[in-house]
Amino acid sequence: MVLDLETDAVDVLPGREAGQAGVLVGKVYAKSPASKAGLKVDDVITTLAGRPVQDTQTLHSVVLSLPLNKAVPVVILRNGKSMALTITIEEVPSDYGK
């Protein structure tokens, strides 16, 4: 689960500057692409596959445009520090999120 960031969330998220876009990771399901990539709750996704992630709508659009089973870079903020990870987009299983 991901959430849009509000511009006034700067005080809550270390390392995030006013007006900086991104998507807050609210939940990471076991065995999901996010889990396999090493994403954690409270990470902020700032870019995916080299494209800036402004909000959840942008994130979903980028994910839908990517080929399945191909690793792509994802840049996150974690505890105020920028980190580069690799995520592989997979088909959503029928029991996802259960």
Salt bridges, closest charged atoms under 4 A:
ASP43 OD2 - ARG78 NH2 2.77
GLU90 OE2 - LYS36 NZ 3.06
